Amino acid sequence: MKSQQSGFTLVEIAIVLVIIGLLLGGILKGQELINSAKVKNLANDFRVIPTYIYAYQDKYKALPGDDGAADKHVTGGTNPTTPAGSIGNGVINGVIFATTQTDEAYLFWQHVRLANLASGSTNTTDPTTYVPKNALGGDIGVNSATSGQLQVAGMTGTYQVCSKGVLGKFVKQLDLQMDDGQPCTGSLRAVADGAALGATPVKGANAPASCTGPDIDDATIYTVCMTF
């Protein structure tokens, strides 16, 4: 008596392959949507911060962080005391990612939050909850774009906003969405995370000859800055 060998038919195999293809397509599409949402959140950080500055200035005739009368303007506000001699001079002084709790750049966040312009902790003694984070978990910083405070060389503007921990592939998408698509030119540029002040920005494909920095890499983490 012959034994029958069972197995999958070509139709069954084709159905399984179609299902696998649909699953893989769904996963890739889902990841694409997640990445797109992250880039939109990063872009939103850059877009809303100017409104904080101008709204605070319009209401209190002072800059958040630089406001020497913050204790009178907003309940619970802390007046900055560092950098020495710069309080109330119309410039948000201090390093872009300030950690000194009396620095203007550090107190910027407390002032705009107490003025109900932004959400977040106003407790300056707890950096973990106080320092704002972007959608990727990197720190966000704000200060005036004076020559000695510029994070990225060659940028111009009155203020700068910088966001840490951004993958190169997101930098490219962000620049396309907000600027000229080239991370070494325009109002939005990028440098390696941890780069010193005034670092040369990275460049993308087909960069102009004036861009002399290293090529951007999709898997490398960068600090992205925008001036306005």
C-alpha positions in Angstrom: 0.0 0.0 0.0 1.4 3.4 -1.0 1.6 6.1 1.6 0.4 9.6 0.6 2.9 12.4 1.4 1.0 15.6 2.5 2.4 19.1 1.8 1.5 22.6 1.0 0.0 23.4 -2.4 1.4 26.3 -4.5 -1.8 28.3 -3.7 -1.3 27.9 0.0 2.3 28.9 -0.2 1.3 31.9 -2.3 -1.3 33.0 0.3 1.3 32.7 3.1 3.8 34.8 1.2 1.1 37.5 0.5 0.2 37.6 4.2 3.9 37.9 5.2 4.3 40.7 2.6 1.3 42.6 4.0 2.6 42.2 7.6 6.1 43.5 6.6 4.5 46.4 4.7 2.4 47.3 7.6 5.3 47.3 10.0 7.4 49.4 7.7 4.6 51.9 7.1 4.0 52.0 10.9 7.7 52.8 11.5 7.5 55.5 8.8 4.5 57.1 10.5 6.3 57.0 13.9 9.4 58.6 12.4 7.3 61.3 10.7 5.6 62.1 14.0 9.0 62.5 15.7 10.2 64.9 13.0 6.9 66.9 13.3 7.4 67.1 17.1 11.0 68.3 16.6 9.8 70.9 14.2 7.2 72.1 16.6 9.8 72.7 19.3 11.6 75.1 16.9 8.4 76.8 15.9 6.8 77.5 19.3 9.8 78.9 21.1 9.9 82.2 19.2 6.3 82.8 20.4 7.4 82.3 24.0 10.0 85.0 23.6 7.9 87.5 21.8 4.8 87.0 24.0 6.8 87.4 27.2 8.6 90.5 25.8 5.3 92.0 24.8 3.7 91.5 28.2 6.6 92.3 30.5 8.9 94.4 28.3 11.7 92.1 29.2 13.2 88.9 27.8 12.5 85.6 29.6 15.7 84.5 31.3 17.2 88.0 31.1 14.3 89.5 33.2 15.8 91.1 36.3 12.3 91.7 37.7 11.0 88.1 37.1 10.0 87.8 40.8 7.6 90.7 40.3 6.4 89.8 36.8 5.5 86.2 37.5 4.6 84.6 40.8 7.5 82.4 42.0 9.9 83.8 39.4 13.6 83.7 40.1 15.8 86.7 39.0 19.0 85.7 37.2 22.3 86.6 38.7 24.7 85.1 36.1 26.4 85.8 33.8 27.5 88.7 36.0 26.8 92.2 34.6 24.4 91.0 31.9 21.1 91.0 33.6 18.4 93.1 31.9 20.5 94.1 28.9 18.2 92.6 26.3 20.3 89.6 25.6 19.6 86.0 26.9 23.1 85.2 28.0 24.6 81.9 29.1 25.7 78.7 27.3 23.0 77.2 25.1 22.5 74.1 27.4 23.1 76.0 30.7 23.2 74.0 33.9 23.9 76.8 36.3 20.6 77.4 38.0 21.1 81.2 38.1 22.0 81.6 34.5 19.7 83.5 32.1 19.6 80.7 29.6 18.6 78.2 32.3 16.0 80.5 33.9 14.4 81.1 30.5 12.2 78.0 30.9 11.0 78.9 34.4 10.0 82.4 33.3 8.0 81.3 30.2 6.3 78.5 32.2 5.3 80.8 35.1 4.0 83.2 32.5 1.7 80.4 31.3 3.3 80.4 27.8 4.8 76.9 28.1 4.2 73.8 30.1 6.7 72.0 32.3 8.3 72.1 35.7 9.3 75.4 37.3 11.5 73.7 39.9 15.0 74.8 38.8 16.7 72.6 41.4 15.6 69.4 39.7 17.2 69.3 36.2 15.7 65.9 35.4 12.2 67.3 35.2 13.1 71.0 34.6 15.2 70.8 31.4 12.9 70.3 28.4 13.4 67.3 26.2 12.6 66.8 22.5 10.8 63.8 21.1 14.0 61.8 21.0 14.9 62.5 24.6 17.6 65.2 23.9 17.9 68.5 25.7 16.5 71.7 24.3 18.3 75.0 24.9 17.7 78.7 24.1 19.9 81.8 24.2 20.7 84.9 22.2 22.7 84.3 19.0 25.6 86.5 19.9 29.0 85.7 18.3 30.4 84.2 21.5 27.4 82.0 22.1 26.7 80.5 18.7 26.7 76.7 18.7 27.1 76.5 14.9 29.6 78.6 13.0 28.3 81.0 10.4 24.7 81.3 11.6 23.0 84.7 11.9 20.0 85.9 13.8 18.9 87.3 17.1 18.2 84.1 19.0 19.1 80.5 18.7 17.3 77.3 19.7 19.3 74.0 19.8 18.0 70.4 20.2 20.3 67.5 21.1 20.3 63.8 20.3 18.8 64.0 16.8 19.7 61.2 14.4 21.1 62.2 11.0 18.2 60.8 9.1 15.9 63.0 11.1 18.1 66.0 10.7 17.7 65.6 6.9 13.9 65.4 7.1 13.7 68.3 9.6 15.8 70.5 7.3 13.7 69.7 4.3 10.6 70.5 6.3 11.8 73.8 7.9 14.6 75.2 5.9 16.6 74.6 2.6 17.3 70.9 2.9 21.0 71.4 3.5 22.3 71.1 7.1 25.3 73.4 6.5 23.4 76.4 5.2 20.3 78.5 6.0 18.7 79.1 9.4 18.8 75.5 10.5 22.1 73.6 10.8 23.6 70.7 12.6 26.8 69.7 14.3 27.9 66.5 16.1 26.5 66.1 19.6 28.9 67.5 22.1 30.7 69.7 19.6 32.3 72.9 21.0 30.8 76.3 20.5 31.2 77.6 17.0 31.6 74.2 15.4 31.5 73.7 11.6 28.2 72.3 10.5 27.9 68.9 8.8 26.9 68.9 5.1 24.4 66.9 3.0 24.6 65.6 -0.5 25.3 68.2 -3.2 26.5 70.8 -0.6 27.9 74.1 -1.9 31.7 74.5 -1.9 31.4 76.8 1.1 30.4 73.9 3.3 33.6 72.3 4.6 32.3 70.1 7.4 32.0 66.3 7.5 29.2 64.5 5.6 26.1 63.8 7.6 25.5 60.2 8.6 22.0 58.8 9.1 22.9 56.8 12.2 25.0 59.5 13.9 23.5 61.7 16.6 23.6 65.5 16.1 22.7 68.8 17.7 20.4 70.8 15.5 20.2 74.6 15.9 17.9 77.2 14.4 18.4 81.0 14.5 15.6 83.6 14.1 
